[in-house]
Structures are given as structure tokens and as C-alpha cells.
């Protein structure tokens, strides 16, 4: 019987999303966004996104989108969750947790 790889056993603690660790992207128009993929998915209100400037550290600390993103304690890809469920806290159908469930189901059969 095959055992699940070690990385799958840590799925509940592993942060798959790189943006939750760094949490700052500057797009080609100069807007600061926590996740560029959520921007492409239409999650952010463009009018409320801050522009990159010399106060970017204060903006990163205090802006609503950045605070919400950091405080969410999100582990998998919020962009995929948003695309499929319209909720960034929803399940990521292609993330580590979903793959782990698939592997466990496959091993039972």
C-alpha cells in the first residue's frame, strides 16, 4: 500500500500561497495589490487600490486589502478559491488539501 508523501501530511499547516508570505505586488500601472491573480479574477475594486509611492510600507501596513489578506490566515490559493466559489476563504479545488483527499480516496479503492 502506498503512503501519502510527507508534504501532503502537512497540508493543514503548509502555506501554498506565496502572496500570504510577501503580500505585495506592484502591477504595470503602479497599483499595489496583495495578489496579482485575485486582481485578474476581479476581486479588488480598482478605485480602492493604492498606488505605489514612497509611503508604501505604511500603505502595506494600513490598507484594508493588505490587512484583510494578512489576517485571513489563508493557506491555499485564494484566487482559485475565488474563481470557483466567489469566496477567498472557500476551498481551493486544485490545492494541496484537495489533492490529499484525492490520494486518500484513490488508496481506499
C-alpha positions, -999 to +999 in steps of 0.1 A: +000+000+000+013+034-010+017+061+017+010+097+010+041+119+005+052+138+036+043+172+021+006+161+019+006+151+056+015+188+064-013+202+042-031+219+071-001+239+081+017+245+048+012+278+032+008+271-005+002+308-014+034+328-018+014+361-016+004+355+020+041+355+029+052+385+009+018+401+002+029+429-022+029+431-059+031+463-080+013+459-112+023+475-145+001+505-138+018+512-104-011+498-082-001+478-051-020+445-048-016+416-024-022+390-051-020+397-088-042+367-096-070+380-074-067+412-093-071+394-126-101+375-112-118+408-104-117+406-067-103+440-060-121+473-065-096+491-087-106+525-074-096+515-039-062+500-047-033+522-036-006+535-059+030+526-052+048+556-037+074+565-011+049+556+017+043+521+005+053+505+038+027+525+057+002+517+030+010+480+032+005+480+070-027+500+070-046+495+037-078+474+040-070+449+013-035+442+027-047+439+063-076+416+053-052+394+032-027+390+061-053+385+088-072+359+068-048+331+078-053+316+044-032+286+033-041+277-003-047+298-034-073+324-027-075+333-064-086+297-074-110+297-044-125+330-055-128+319-091-146+287-082-166+298-052-166+336-052-151+334-017-114+338-010-119+316+021-136+289+000-120+257-009-092+256-035-103+227-058-067+223-071-048+228-038-029+205-016-059+197+006-080+187-025-051+166-038-047+149-004-084+139-004-080+126-039-049+105-029-067+091+002-098+082-019-076+066-045-058+044-019-091+031-005-102+019-039 
